[in-house]
């Protein structure tokens, strides 16, 4: 995959005071999004928007483009 996370998003959210329990209880994010983040799967732009607001960062701080190698094509 060409796009991947640069950071562990859930760990960064926890450091900022947003545990997975709090994210669910306060309905900030649903269980599906939390599971996707735990699995390092990409989430929707709406979720990226929420994460950026919570962490006061830009989308480029969360994800990066990594070109596929010639061998994988």
Secondary structure by P-SEA (a helix, b strand, c coil): cccccccaaaaaaaaacccaaaaaaaccccaaaaaaaaacccccaaaaaaaaaaacccccccbbbbbbccccc
